[in-house]
Every structure is written in C-alpha cells, then in structure tokens.
Amino acid sequence: MENIITEDISAGVVGLGLMGTGVVVSLLISGHKVKAVAPLCEDLETAPERINNQLMKCAKSGLLSEPIDFYLSRLTISEDFGELEKCHIVLECVIEIPEIKETVFKAIEAVVNTEAVIATNTSALPISDLQKYLLYPQRFLGIHWAEPSYLTPFMEITCGEKTDLTHAGWVYELAHQWGKEPTLLRKDLRGFITNRLMYAVYREGLHLVENGSATLEDVDKSFRYDAGSWMTLMGIFRRMDLLGIKDYARIFERVFPELCNDETVSPLMEQMVEINARGTQNLKGLYHYNETDAKKWDEAFVLFNEEIYKLASSYSVERKNKSR
Ligand SMILES: NC(=O)c1ccc[n+]([C@@H]2O[C@H](COP(=O)([O-])OP(=O)(O)OC[C@H]3O[C@@H](n4cnc5c(N)ncnc54)[C@H](O)[C@@H]3O)[C@@H](O)[C@H]2O)c1
C-alpha cells in the first residue's frame, strides 16, 4: 500500500449538515488539516457545536490520540470558498439537489488547483451526471460515507465515466487511513452497492406489509434477529459458504418468482411523503413516537454504533489475517 501521510494532505469539506460535520470530524481524527466551508450561514451557527459534540463522542469511544483542542486547532470553519485554495481533496456534502451541487462544484473549481480531487457524498445521484458540471471531470468521483462517519468502516468510492483511475486509486488508499474498508466501483453503478441491496430489501418489506402478509414489526423483527445477528461479521456470500452453498440455487428457483418486482413507489411511502414524515426527527414516521421514544432511539443508535464498531473489529477474520 502506498505510504500516505494524512498530515501532508489538506482536506476541504463543503456543506456542514449531518454528514458534512461527521466527515469533518473523521478527517480531523485521521490527521488531516481541514477547511470546512458553510454554503449557508445557518451552518456557521450549528456546525461548531455539532463538531465539538462529535469530537467528544470520539474521545469517549477512545478514538482520539490527542486532546480535542488539538483537532480544533487544525480546523477552520468559514463561508469563504477561497479557504479551499490549497486543498488536495475537497468533499462536497450538500443537500441532494443536483442544481445546488452544481453551484457548489463551480465554486470549488474556481479556487482549487486543477489536480485537486473533488468528491461528492451523494447517496443516489449518478456520478457521471454530476461530473458534467465539472471543468476538469477527470478529478471527480463519489465518496459515499455512512452515518456516523467516524464510527463506520463503510465507504464506497465510485468513478464516473470520465474519472481518472489514478485519482480513484489514491482515494482508495487514503480511505484506509480514515479507518475505512472501502469498495472501489470502477463503473458508475446507480445507487452504488449498498443502496441497491437495501432498496431490494425495502421493496420486499413494504410489499409484505401492504399485501397484509406481515406487519411492520414482523418485518423488522425478522431482519433484526436473522440478518442482524451475522451481517457485520460476514457478508451475504460468506454466509452462503458457511451454511453450505448447494441448496441456495433450488431455493432461488422457487422463491424468486414470488418476490416483488414493482417499479413504482409503494402507496405507504407516498403517504409518508404527503405527511412530511421525517421519522424520529419530527415524530412522524412508519412507527408512532413521542419525544422520549424518539430520543431513546437516536441515543441507542449512537451507542450501538460504538459497540458494534468495536465488536466487528475484534472479530474481523480479514483484519486478524493482516496483522499476523
Ligand atoms: N444522512 C445520511 O445518512 C447520508 C448518508 C450518505 C450520504 N448522504 C448524502 O450527503 C449529502 C448531505 O446530506 P445530509 O444528511 O448531511 O443533509 P443535511 O440536510 O443534514 O445537510 C445539508 C447541507 O447542505 C447544504 N445546503 C442546504 N441547502 C443549500 C443550498 N440552498 N445551497 C447550498 N448548500 C445548501 C448545507 O450545508 C446543509 O447543512 C446528501 O447528498 C446526502 O444524500 C447522506
């Protein structure tokens, strides 16, 4: 693996919402100096506290080798895109609206040098489509983080049609310094890997609920107590190997024709959009919440992530092989 020293790589982050602030923290604790740019002035009010809180959580999880002030001293937060001038890599984390991302890419490209890598954290917009907004598209790619970004090994690096693989390879190596187990998609796959897998699960789950075969609770229970008990240790293919692979083909033959193939959005989800359901954030969702429950779920999610991160690392056969 190439010897990459994060200290020497200046990183920029544009967009300081949920993901942007988490990405800032991940980069800081990985050794980068970070220039954080707020495209909206509201970000300037909320981002410092969010970043501070997340650094405190990192400290509590034992992820910091220095005091919090050390990391904060390596961070600037500003509305000025000019701060990005000397960055080697800039990560865009703004709202999922192509036109807004376009404006942001233009503002970034106006200040960085032509070799700086520019990445988007889009969840589902095709990288090749976003790449069209760039003057130098070969340095553009997708870096898809998961929340909370400093506590998940997940990362998808995706090339667009015009991405130079040298840049993608460099980001792939760099991602290991961020504590990630990245995947590198050389082709621009719509929804990347994780969303394609999960959307297939969502479609089937909604189908079972809507045709009255199961309740929301049933679907969630099955998913939690079956898949949930093995999926951070091994993926689906390793699982097949462990269970003895031969029966799967015959089961697929019988079950695939029974699975949902709908191409339209389920009525239940349309209903959620109509009532502006934002789940635990505004107490409107697929389940009923009061404020106390919503807070408990949000807190449990953070704590669970800490524990599962440690647990998965301690059982990872791949990591143990590497360190032998
Ligand atoms: N939330 C997740 O779990 C998650 C996971 C992976 C990827 N993503 C992707 O990350 C990106 C950011 O998502 P988020 O969850 O942080 O959203 P968010 O709503 O928390 O933050 C959005 C940010 O976008 C910027 N923004 C909003 N309106 C803007 C405007 N008019 N002009 C310029 N900038 C504007 C602001 O900085 C704002 O803080 C999206 O592309 C999303 O798809 C999100």
The ligand as a Gaussian input file, in Angstrom:
#p B3LYP/6-31G(d) Opt

LIG

0 1
 N      -27.847000      11.447000       6.002000
 C      -27.215000      10.330000       5.656000
 O      -27.256000       9.305000       6.369000
 C      -26.406000      10.308000       4.388000
 C      -25.586000       9.181000       4.132000
 C      -24.790000       9.173000       2.986000
 C      -24.820000      10.249000       2.109000
 N      -25.643000      11.326000       2.359000
 C      -25.612000      12.434000       1.409000
 O      -24.883000      13.512000       1.980000
 C      -25.355000      14.766000       1.462000
 C      -25.730000      15.676000       2.632000
 O      -26.737000      15.030000       3.409000
 P      -27.008000      15.411000       4.936000
 O      -27.730000      14.246000       5.524000
 O      -25.768000      15.912000       5.583000
 O      -28.021000      16.624000       4.762000
 P      -28.335000      17.845000       5.769000
 O      -29.706000      18.263000       5.441000
 O      -28.017000      17.489000       7.173000
 O      -27.299000      18.983000       5.313000
 C      -27.417000      19.557000       4.087000
 C      -26.402000      20.688000       3.922000
 O      -26.494000      21.098000       2.567000
 C      -26.161000      22.458000       2.492000
 N      -27.254000      23.175000       1.811000
 C      -28.591000      23.108000       2.067000
 N      -29.260000      23.930000       1.244000
 C      -28.323000      24.530000       0.469000
 C      -28.372000      25.493000      -0.572000
 N      -29.533000      26.021000      -0.976000
 N      -27.207000      25.891000      -1.155000
 C      -26.024000      25.371000      -0.752000
 N      -25.910000      24.441000       0.231000
 C      -27.036000      24.040000       0.812000
 C      -25.969000      22.974000       3.913000
 O      -24.602000      22.953000       4.193000
 C      -26.679000      21.937000       4.752000
 O      -26.148000      21.903000       6.046000
 C      -26.532000      14.407000       0.555000
 O      -26.083000      14.350000      -0.782000
 C      -26.968000      13.041000       1.049000
 O      -27.605000      12.290000       0.036000
 C      -26.413000      11.367000       3.485000

